[in-house]
Amino acid sequence: MAKVDISLDAELVVEVMVLAGVGSPQDAVELVVRDYIARGHRTEARTELTDRALREADVRPQEPRG
């Protein structure tokens, strides 16, 4: 896997380390990135179900009103 070197504000990294309970800046940043990706996937899954339900509702014939 390719590696990327970046610079981050030390205070941000220390805060993540404390919140996540990890002792390594590398582990802290990886944890945050993995969590962000997982949240994105969960959001996509939820919105996909909603979109599918809406599409199915649009396809069904509507009953006459009135």
N, C-alpha and C positions, 0 to 999 in steps of 0.2 A: 504494500500500500504506500502511496506517495505521502510524504510529510510536508507540512506547511509551517513556516516560522512566522509568527506575528508578534507585535508588541501590544501589550495591554496595560492599562492603569493598574498598578500594584494593589491599590485599595480595593478595586473591583474584584480582583482575583482572590485576595485574602478574604473578602466578605463571602464569596462563593465557597471557598474552602471551609469556612466556619459553618455556613448554612448546610453544606453537603456533608460535613463531617469527614472530609478527606484531608490528607496531609501533603498532597502534591499539587502544585499549580497545574501541571499537565492533566492530572486526573480530574481536577475541578472543572477545567475548561471542556474536556471531553464529555464529562457528565452533563454539563449545561447544553452542549450541542446535541448530544444524543436525546436529551429530554425534549428539546425544541423540535427535533425531527419526529419523535414519537407523538408529540402533541399535534403536529401537522397531519400525520397519518390518521390519528383518531378523528380529527376534525373532518378530513376528507371522507372518512368512512361514514360519519354522521350525516354530512351534507349529501353524500351520494344516496343514502337511504331516503332522505327527505325529497331530493330531486326525483328519484324514481317514483316515490309515492305521488308526487304532484303530477308527473307525466302520466301515470296510470289513471289518476283522477280526471285528467283532461281527455283521455281516450274514451272513457266510459260515456255512454250516451246519457245526457241529462234528462231527468224526468220533467214533464211539462209542469209549469207553475201557473197558479192562478185560478 
